[in-house]
Structure formats: structure tokens, C-alpha cells
Amino acid sequence: PGASSNYFHDHVEAGSVLQVVAPNGDFFLNDDRDGPVVLMSGGVGLTPMIAMLNHLVDQGASRPVWFVHGVQNGAEHAFGAHVRQLAEAHAAVSAHVVYAEPGSDDARGRDYDDAGFITIPMLERLGAGADADYYLCGPPPFMKVMYNALLDWGVDEARIYYEFFGPATVLKNDSAAVTKPAPGSAPAPAATGLEVTFQRAGVTVRWDGKADTLLELAEANGVEADFSCRSGICQTCVCTLVEGEVEYINDDAFLPDEEDQVLICSSIPRTNVIIDV
């Protein structure tokens, strides 16, 4: 059971006052581009893709759009009717749904289009080429398979935008750390050559600027750290800063009240640091 959803059902009612903020993060549709776009998701990873699809339709975009979604079966498929209605009403939008294991009540052509998994030959058959912008969201296994398949197909790494629903492990098969691109923005400058120590894990590594944040540096070096939103809002990644100074790269982050606490999802080292992780 979810703590937040249960609280809403049990305690929030008309007249309740809630503290809210606008959506936040670095995974969003790049409106500066006008070429073909593929919104590809697995499971609950379709959530941001629905927002992007709705935006493209609302803006009357003429760029070709493919909405490609993989899910277990109809019992776990959300927004199916909504996506198909948009695809039927707008010539630029194509929808393709793949069920891993269709249920007895699932009808091909009505509920889903293919059985199995999303593949590159499938994308080629749909007409989505390697020159499109690809937006990926889903569980880590889905992300890793599709990311590397797109690279092998010849899609430029700069054209692949993504967000995880789950631990953000290294995506590339060669185990090289991947820096998540922020559409339309340049990476934040960072000092290099500094030492970062993850105290509980007993790991000390050099900060070379390849990772975007201390959280990504931890993940790239096998250090497990709690996180959720990855944008400085939820406070899940708060850790004790034992020694040193950090710099925040996300202006919208909700900073911890305690001076010795740090959000590792939104910060980089300013000096050598020791973090209680």
C-alpha cells in the first residue's frame, strides 16, 4: 500500500489545503526540434509519454509522432483508448501497442498490435527511422535493452532522451557511465579532480565531471543510495554531509533544513567531500 495514496483517500477532502509545486525535472519534450519523434515506454513508464503526446496534439504539431508502448497485457494497460482516439483523429500520430503475454480477453487490433516485445525491426516496419528523436521511459531492463538497440541501429546518442522508473543503473553495454541529457540545456560546469568518499560503502572515487550529480557518481561506482524524484523535490536522497562543501545545480530543489544534510540527486562537490552513504 502506498503511503501517499492512502493518505489522500483517508484524509484529504474538499477544503483540505495542500502544498504543491509545478512539475519538475530534466525529462521533457524538446519543442525546438521539428523532426520525427518516437515516444517509447514500458509499463508505467508511459505516464510522461501521455503528457508529451497530449502536448504535441494540443500544439497541432505536424511532425510525425509514433507512440510505442509495451506492457504485460490488457489488465495492466493504461490510457489505451485515449491513445488510440488521438491516433485516429490526427494523421501525424501513430500508435503501436505490444503485449508481452496477451490475456484471453485481449483482442489483437483492438487492444494491442503485436505480441512479445518492442524490437528494432518492429520500429523499422512502423516507419520510425534512426533519424528520429527517441524518448524512453520504463523499468531498467527495458531501458537498457532499448537504449543499446537504438545505438546499435545507428541512432545518435544525442537523440535519445530518457527517464527511469526504477534504479538508474548504467545503460551502455560497455559499462561506460551515461550522462543523461537535458533537452535544450547544457551540462552544469563542475570542478574535476576532487575526491568523493561514500563513507558507509567504503568507496572513494575521483570526481571527473562525467556524472551529472553525486547520486549518478554513486550509482556508476556500485554504491546503493535511496532516491525517487531525482530532481530535489521528494527528499528521499537526503544524506549526511560529513565533510566538505557541495554546490546545487538544480535551482528548484527543496534544500534540507539541516546544514549537514545534502540532496545528492541535485548536487556536485565543490571540495573533497565525505558523504554518509
Salt bridges, closest charged atoms under 4 A:
ASP26 OD1 - LYS180 NZ 3.66
ASP31 OD2 - HIS55 NE2 3.01
ASP111 OD2 - ARG110 NH2 2.55
ASP113 OD2 - ARG84 NH2 3.18
ASP114 OD2 - HIS96 NE2 2.72
ASP114 OD1 - ARG108 NH2 2.77
ASP114 OD2 - ARG125 NH2 3.00
ASP133 OD2 - ARG33 NE 2.47
ASP133 OD2 - ARG63 NH2 3.73
ASP133 OD1 - ARG159 NH1 2.92
GLU157 OE1 - LYS172 NZ 3.19
GLU195 OE2 - ARG206 NH2 3.93
GLU219 OE1 - ARG230 NH2 3.03
ASP276 OD1 - ARG200 NE 3.12
